[in-house]
Amino acid sequence: MPVFSRRSLLALAGSTLAAPALAQTFPARPIRLVIPFPAGGPTDVYARFYADRMTRELGQPVVTENRGGAGGAIGAQEVMRARPDGHTLLFGTASTHALYNLVTAQPQYDQAKDFLAVATLGGGPLCWLANPSQPGTLAAFLAAARNARPPMAYGSPGTGTLMHLATEILKREAGGVEISHIPYRGAAPAMNDLVAGTLALAVNTLGAGLPLHQAGRARMLAVASAARAAQAPDVPTAAEALGRPGFTAVLWHAVFAPPGLPEPIMARLSEATNAALADGAFRAQLAGAGIEAAAPGTPASAAAFIAAETARYRPIVDAIRPELES
């Protein structure tokens, strides 16, 4: 039978008592939610909704802070190096935590090892928008693109982003049609050029593209959701437009903590997030902005989902590797 010293027994008792006490006292001060992209984009919109709701759930202010740059890597690294006490969190995306290590030649962090996934939150399905001078359906646009010389071009928020990869998948599903990629420094500049007529096609989230579509400043050709969007029932899904069942692409979001976060604090954050995701009013608020909320889950299910998404995009990243390295 093992023999324990008085010191080790006291330490064991202290840690056992500390766990529930830690959960009861957290959060002790405002929580900083780092958004690793500039203000005004789809990630920023969802993060602010989430912060407001978590403020109510946790009883302390959840304050958003935009730390854009390097495709989200600057903000991500800041959280990675933060004290793991739950008071600094990252509002990550598919780009920062499924694609980053796939597309970055010299990554500054390991998306799986250097963070703990708290929860997946869902997000906005992607959509493709054409300038109103272009053909009005995806099939007609693709037919015109096949015969265009020089090739037509599409704009994305940047090389290696989910929008870029999803459009490359779209091109392959359409039989390998040639449409040149023009990377922008964010979604807004690409949309500006689309509306101005200097760009034939652009890819964005449903929530960001919907106002332009409704105003007639751009024409939404397809949305990459599983079913037609309630906000745009006239727009077919990409699966419908291509005749390819199962084609979806969602800019999903997730909350991450630095490594070493104590389990009681992780459980408290997960519990509060699940309470938000289960609330009908919160889900309706998100739906109004073109965001599909995820179902409540666990940190383990979040980590499994992110691993599956990384595996899903690996083949397409490998296929466009020359472009990424040019």
Number of C-alpha atoms within 10 A of each C-alpha: 3 4 7 9 9 9 9 11 12 12 12 12 11 11 12 11 11 13 14 12 12 17 17 13 10 18 20 14 12 15 21 18 24 25 26 28 26 16 14 12 16 23 22 20 16 22 25 18 13 22 19 14 19 21 16 13 17 19 13 15 18 24 17 20 20 17 18 17 14 12 21 20 21 16 23 32 18 16 25 23 14 15 14 17 20 22 19 22 27 27 30 26 27 19 22 22 26 25 24 23 19 21 20 13 10 7 12 13 17 13 22 15 9 18 24 22 27 26 27 30 26 20 26 28 22 27 28 25 32 28 24 18 11 16 18 16 18 21 15 13 17 20 14 16 19 16 12 12 8 10 14 19 16 22 29 27 23 19 20 23 20 26 26 22 20 23 22 22 16 22 15 13 15 18 11 12 18 19 21 13 19 16 18 15 14 18 22 16 14 25 27 13 16 23 22 13 16 12 19 24 29 30 28 29 26 30 23 22 23 21 12 16 20 13 9 13 17 28 25 29 24 27 32 26 22 17 14 17 19 11 15 16 10 12 21 21 25 27 20 18 17 18 12 14 12 13 19 18 23 23 23 23 25 23 25 29 28 25 18 13 15 14 12 17 22 21 15 20 24 21 19 16 24 19 15 21 22 14 10 10 11 16 17 14 13 21 18 12 17 25 25 21 23 18 13 18 17 18 19 12 15 21 17 13 15 22 15 12 14 21 13 13 17 15 12 15 18 12 11 14 14 9 11 14 10 5
